[in-house]
Amino acid sequence: MMPRTRLAAALILAMAFLFCLRSESWDPCVQVVPNISYQCMELNLYKIPDNIPTSTKILDLSFNHLNHLNSHSFSSFPELQMLDLSRCEIQMIEDDAYQGLNHLSTLILTGNPIESLAPGAFSGLSSLQKLVAVETNLASLEDFPIGHLKTLKELNVAHNLIHSFKFPEYFSNLPNLEHLDLSNNKIQNIYHEDLKVLRQMPLLNLSLDLSLNPLDFIEPGTFKEIKLNELTLRSNFNSTHVMKICIQGLAGLKINRLVLGEFKNERIVKSFDRSVLEGLCNLTFEQFRIAHFSEFPRSDTGLFNCLVNVSAISLLSLNVDSLEALPKDYRWQHLELTKCNFKQFPTLKLNSLKKFVFIGNKGMSTFTEFELPNLQFLDLKRNHLSFKGCCSHTNFGTTKLKHLDLSFNDVITMNSNFLGLEQLEHLDFQHSNLKQANDFSVFLSLRNLRYLDISYTNTRVVFHGIFVGLVSLQTLKMAGNSFQNNLLPDIFTELTNLTILDLSKCQLERVSQMAFHSLPKLQVLNMSHNKLLSLDTLPYKPLHSLQILDCSFNRIMESKEQELQHLPRSLALLNLTQNDFACVCEHQSFLQWVKDQRQLLVGAEQMMCTQPLDMQDMPVLSFRNATCQMNKTIISVSVLTILLVSAAGALVYKFYFHLMLLAGCKKYGRGESTYDAFVIYSSQDEDWVRNELVKNLEEGVPPFQLCLHYRDFIPGVAIAANIIQEGFHKSRKVIVVVSQHFIQSRWCIFEYEIAQTWQFLSSRAGIIFIVLQKLEKSLLRQQVELYRLLNRNTYLEWEDSVLGRHIFWRRLRKALLDGKPWRPEGTADADSRQQEATTST
């Protein structure tokens, strides 16, 4: 007796010790890639974990409490390439804090309130290419000790307190710098002296972002003979007058790409006139983008007089009525018009234009033909356009088109097989409504086409010659369509160069034996989200190059042993998850094959049985073939032996607690209960218990007395003894508050297991389950018995709405009233008061 009692006491002490462990040891870092990548995000760490391998290359320590970085803080990770220290409350970084990180290329310090930055804080970072110091209280670039980082390519110091645009002298030591983000700082004025370093050592590839700085003035001549790759000025000016002055201050700048405008949610300039952009005539640039001006001059082609020689123009979210008056001699080669609220489709006549992007302009409904003789790239997606006749060279005024995107539009009626568009290589119709595509060989002329997407186009394939002519096609996507009789026929005869085929969500029930016989180069085949009943592998036998086959989300129950031999030897990944597998002895060979082919099968652990009922939602890998060889006698003996061994083990493990429960039942069994219910919950959910459960039940009508560990347990008594004697023995019922925290808490599971034993010994159904939040099945399955109980028993689910709360409290009070002794007087009044309290809640 004594050894068992001591064992039980030791287990309780060990569990209490584990419960009190610090979070950094209780919740270890997530191993993303073994020995390579680790995520330690939001673990309440106060120091750098010492249990991470020295071979780690990617380390995420964001959202912790690393207030002070000492010298050689990361010397244990010499192979580190990426380090994320975002929002770690870092206030001080000492000299040589990153010493030894010779391979580190990316360092992220976003959101740290740095107060002290030692001169040698970044020493030792001989390979650093990207430094992010957003929201770090940086007041000046002059005091930022990065002058020795010769490999640095990207510096992001946005959202800081920088007032001066002056480039420090040490920038001459950063020859590889390509991107400098100074957005959302406090820069108001830019002077000639600020760019002295750039004149002495020009950074020809530098992209500069000054967005969201409150610019008031740019001294004329400041940017003269300065060369930049890109300059971004968005939401910088409080008026068109200031904007005009600042643009004039850019005179002499030579730049590849200039971006002007505002952000969608940061619009400051109330009006806009053509004179604002006149200063652009004094700049030399190749690409121009302007975005998000609410009041933009409409139908004013003079607005673009300074952009005649620009090669690429992009207009985003501007109110532009039309561009019909643009002269033919504009040298634009790339024109992008996105969300510009056109009233009608622009009939452009630009001889030089090679790329035209027209996206998200929903102010018109009908496509209008245009003439762009040199056009090669045309993107017209997401415009809700209707095409009465498509497609031929007369629609687009060109015979040189190679890329055509008509996706996410309205009805497109096919009445031509792309005559004059034989050079097309990319064609996209997805999520548009194709009409008459089955009437003839629509794609007959497209012998150079490499990519075709007709997904979700309401196409029902009846005509077997629909893909005739596509001899060069490499990618075909036709998800979300349908086939006659839900049978995939032999329609890919001429697609001998096809490498990627998507047939998902096509309601397919069967596949013709000859469906893929002409696809020797096919590498990726997606058959997911169909209605296939079995894995018939014979049609896949000719696919000698197939590497990936996705048959997930079908209704596959099994595959015959002889059929599995037809899978291509080249196959590297097979996805059979989310199917209706029958884990019965009849399919023993297939189930054994699944176990043998774990390396081939994607997510083999997630392959679940759907039948028989006792195996439902159990992993296919848990099926034991040995059971199929046993006779009933052997099975009975085995089951009995296992039950006896398990019972004996359980008795040894829980003998002490059962004895206490049994003794308590004899002592308190016939007496009146002190409490209406004992509440089992995680400490993480204590706010809900105090503010909702206790308030509504103990202060409601009728009032219920709850047993709560923080209030009713006797000090100085062992936790387990309090749980049993004060919690279970003196309570009529038990309320179990199930949440994600509850499942992850060992103490909660311990209390729950004791509750089950209590219910068994007391011979009454006294456990009430409350599910506080939606739980993932994968997490819930960690507690098998709890998962089964919730599936088989009625439980209460908390819903934070007026109606949901009303129903919840009414049902809970009804459950607690069951078995509660009543005094005959005042019953009617109590009932009415209960109804009023429930309504108010």
CORHU-V513442 format. One line per field, one symbol per residue. ss: DSSP state (a for helix, b for strand, c for the rest). Layout:
BEGIN
ss=???
END
This chain:
BEGIN
ss=caaaaaaaaaaaaaaaaaacccaaaacccbbbbcccbbbccccccccccccccccccbbbcccccccbbccccccccccccbbbcccccccbbccccccccccccbbbcccccccbbccccccccccccbbbcccccccccccccccccccccbbbccccccccccccaaaaacccccbbbcccccccbbcaaaaaaaaaccccccbbbcccccccbbccccccccbbbbbbbbcccccaaaaaaaaacccccbbbbbbbbcbccbcccccccaaaaaaaaacbbbbbbbbbbcccccccaaaaaaaccccbbbbbbbcccccccccccccccbbbbbccccccccccccccccbbbbbccccccbccccccccccbbbccccccbbbbbccaaaaccccccbbbcccccbbbbcccccccccccbbbccccbbbcccccccccccccccbbbccccccbbcccccccccccccbbbccccbbaaabbcccccccccccbbbcccccccbbccccccccccccbbbcccccccccccaaacccccccbbbccccccccccaaaaccccccccbbbcccccbbccaaaaaaaaaaaaccccbbcaaacbbbbcaaacccbaaaccaaaaaccaaaaaaaaaaaaaaaaaaaaaaaaaaaaaaaaaaaaaccccccbbbbbbccaaaaaaaaaaaaaaaacccccccbbcaaaaccccccaaaaaaaaaaccbbbbbbbbcaaaaacaaaaaaaaaaaaaaaaaccccbbbbbcccccaaaacccaaaaaaaaacccbbccccaaaaaaaaaaaaaaaacccccccccaaaaaaaaaaaaaac
END
